[in-house]
Amino acid sequence: MKNSILIILVLVLALFLLPSCVTPTFELGDWVIWGTDCAQISFDYKISAPAEVCIVDPKGTEISWAHLHEGWGHTQACIAREHQSPTPGTYKMLVVYHGKQTIFEKDFVLTGFNVSISQIQPRWTQDSFGNRYKLESIGIEVFNRGDLPVYISIVSCGLDAKGIGSDFPRLFVNPQQKGTFYFYPPGIVKALGDTYAEAGTHTLTVKIEDDKGFLAERTTSVSVP
């Protein structure tokens, strides 16, 4: 009788522990690197048990964790901090089961963003005296030819080699995409210089930066009006 009870207890314990002893299977489907509030990897997956995914940046820092539901699913995980441009290099995806067992690992080698200012579009209005024109707004088109999104944090402008101000937007341009952005006083104009110009040809310079520094600059000749 005692042996029968012991056997039953062992069987019950084995049935309870068996699911945790089986290593789940994971399949990575389509994936893409994209930007929203943060640069992220968005991907499809299939997994046989709930787990967590961890993204590690090229410096070895754990950037984000996300939950994976059992079965087919889709999720996103940040590869950089909010509104910061990601660093080029090798990123690692780890799928972790029960907080300790890595059941899947993949490296993503990303070369970075490649940014240029492809267009500058100023808009002028004539002042009340009729002989000068005020720079009302500036439109810029930014082209990112790289494989990582870029986050623009500073836009600086100059008119005829004189600084006329800066703006501090929170903009991003996704890989292989163009973004067009417009800036208006008092945003782009911070009382750092004269935003008026007489009729004729002038030079307008726009420089963009991210959280790490210089990204791109473009100088163009503009006709006023």
N, C-alpha and C positions, 0 to 999 in steps of 0.2 A: 504493500500500500504506500509506504513512504517512498519507495523507488518510483512509483507511478506519479506521485505528486511532484517529485523532483524533476522527472522527465517533462511533465507538463509545464513547470515553471521555466525550464531551460528553453523549451520551444517557444513559449510566450516571449521570453526575453530576446530570443533570436529573431523572432518576427518583428519585434519593436526596434531592434538595432540594425536589421538588414538594410532598410532604405538609406540609412546614413553611411553604410559601408560601401554602397554602390556609387561609383564616380559618374556624375551626370555627363551627358554628351552635349557639346555646343557646336553650332555651325554659324559662321559669320556670312551674312548675305551681302547685298549691295551696300556700299557706304560712300559718303561724300563729306568733304571738309567745307564748312559753311560758316557764315557769321550772323549772329543776332546780337544780343547783349554781350555775348562772349563768343570767341571763336570756338567751334565745336565740331565733333564728329557725329554725324547722324547715320544710323545704320539699322539694317534688318538683321534678325537673328532667329535661331531656333535652339531651344535648350530643353532638356528633359526634366529639370528641377529648378526651382528659384535659386538665383545667385546674385552676385554683385559684379559690376564692371568697374575697373579702376584705370584711369588714364595717367600715365607718367610722362613728364616732359623731357626734353633732351638733357636737362641738368640732373635728372633723377628725382625730381620733386613730384609727389602725388598731387595732381591738380584737381581731380574730381572723382566722385563715385556716383554710380547710378544703379538702380535696382532692375533686375531682369526677371520678368514673370515667366513661369513655365509655359512652354509651347512656342508658337510663332509670335514674334513681337517686333516692335520698332521703338528705338529710344535715341536720346542724344546725351552726350557728355562733353563738358567743356574741356578744351585743351590749353586754355590760357585764362587768366583772370578777366573779370568784366572790363570791357572797353580798353583792353591792352592788346597790342599786336603780338601774335605768337612768334616764338623764336624758331628759325629754321633748324632742322636737325632730325634726329630719330625719336619719334614718339612711340610709346609702348602701350598696348591694350592688354590688360590682365583680367580674366574672368575668374572670380574667387568664389569658392563654394564653402559654406559654413564659416566664412571669415578667415580661413587659413589655408585651404587647399586650392592652388592654382590649377584650373582644369583647361585653360586656353591662354595662349600668349601670341601676340602678333606685333611686329614692328612696322611702323609707317615712316618712311623716309620722305621728308618734305623739304623742298629747296627754299621756300620762303615766298614773299610777295615781291613783285617787280612793278613799281608804281611810277607813273608819269602824269603830268598835267597836260592833257591833250588840247584843251581849249580854255580861253578866258573870254568872258562875255560881259563887258561893263555896260551900264545904263546911265545916261546923263540926262539932267534936266536943266533948262536955262533959268538963270536967276532973274530976279525982278528988274535988274538994270540992263539985261539983254546982252552983256558983253562977256559974261563968264558962264561956265557950266559946272554944275555940281554932280559929283559921282554919287548916284543914288544907291546902286547895288552892283555887286560883282557875282557873276555866275562862273563856276569852274567845273570842267569835266575832268574826272580822274579815271585813269585806266589802270587796272591791276592785271598784269599778264602772268602773275605767279600762281602758285598752288596753295597759298594761304591767304585768308582775309587780312586786310590792313585796317587799323583803327586810327583815324585822323583826330588829333587832339588840339592842334594849333594851326591856324591859317593866318599868315602875315602878308600884308600888301604894301607896295610902294608905288608912288606916282612920281615920275621923273627923278628917280633915285632918292626920293625922300619918303621915309616911312609914314604911312597914314593910318596905321593901326593894326590890331590883331583881333582875332575872334577865337573862342575856345569851344568849338562844337564837340559833339560826340557822334562822329560819323564813321561809317565803315564801308569798304568796297570789297565785294566777294571776289574769289579767284576767277580770272578770265571774264570779268565784268567791268562795265563803266558805270560811274556814278556822277550825276550832275547836281551840284549844290549851289544855293544862292545865299548871299549874305547882304544884310541891309544895315544902315545906321540905326541905332548906335552900336550894333554888333561889330561890324568890320571897322567902323570908325571910332576910335577911342581918344579923339582930340589929340592925337600925336602928330598931326600934320594937317596941312590945308587940303581939303578934298575938292577944291575948286580948280578949274583949268580954263584957260582961254581957248578959243577956237583954234584948231590946228592939229598937228601930230604930236603925240606924247608917248612915253613909254610907261607901261604898267607891269609890275612884277608881283607874282604871287608865289609864296613859299608855303609848303605844308610840312608838318611834323607829327610824329606819333609820340607815345610816352617815352621812347628811347632816344628821340632826336630827329634829325633831318631826314625827310623822305624824298622830296622833289621840289624843283623850282622852275618857273617859266617866266620869261620876259617877252613882251610882245609890244609892237607899235599899235597905237589906237588913234583913230581919227575922232576929233571932238568938233562938232557934235556927231 
